[in-house]
Amino acid sequence: MPATAMFRKSTIPIVLVLGLIFIGFGDRFLPQPLSSASYRTRTTINQWMMATMRLWQPKTNPYARTERAIEREEKGK
């Protein structure tokens, strides 16, 4: 195995972990320019994820049968 391939395999997990630490906790312990960059990155990712979840609508109503059964029971009383 060439040395460069082994070097790449061992650095990918390290870079991913450092990236997650930077995004998740960097604003707590990094100096000011990096601290604000970490905060902005996390805020941007959070807003993007929230917008993505708001756009998603389920194709079916999973509670429709239960709601109809409750309405029938309430009308029967």
N, C-alpha and C positions, 0 to 999 in steps of 0.2 A: 504494500500500500504506500503510495507516495506521501511524503511528509505534509504536503499542502492539503491533501484530502483529510488527513487525520486532524490537522490543525483546524480546518473548517468545521468538522464534526464536533470538536470539543468546544469551539467558541460560540456556536449557535445557542446552546442552552444558557451559557453565561450572558450573552447579549440579551436574550429574552428576559432572564431574571432581573438583570440590571434595568432594562426598560420598564418592567412592571414596578420595580422599586421606585424608579424615577417618577413614574406617573402616579403611583399610589401614595407615596410617602415623602417625595422629594421636597415639598414645600415646608416640611417640618425641620429638616436638618441641613439642607443645602444653602449656600450663600445666596444673596438677593437676586442676581439675574437668573440663576438657575431655579430658584425657588418660585419666582413668578411664572417662569416658563412651565414648570411642572404643574402649577395650579391651573394655568390657562389650558394646558393640554388635557388635564383631567376634566375640566369644565366643558370643553368642547366635545370630548368623547361622550360625556354624560348627556349633553344636550342632543347629540346625534342619536344616541341610543333611545332616548325618550321620544324623539320625533319618529323614529322607526317604529316604535311600539304603538304610537298613536295612529299611525297609518294602517296598521294591521287590523283587519276586521275578520272575525270568524265567519265561515261560510254557512254555518248552521247555528241554530239556537239550541244549545245543549240542555237548557232548562225548560223548553217549551212544553214537553209532556208533563213535567211536574207542575208547572204553572196551571195547565189545563185541569189537572187532577185537583188541585187546590181550589180552583174556581168552581168546579163541579161540587166539591164537598161543601163549600160555603153556600152555594145556592140550595143545596139539599137541606140545610139546617133551618 
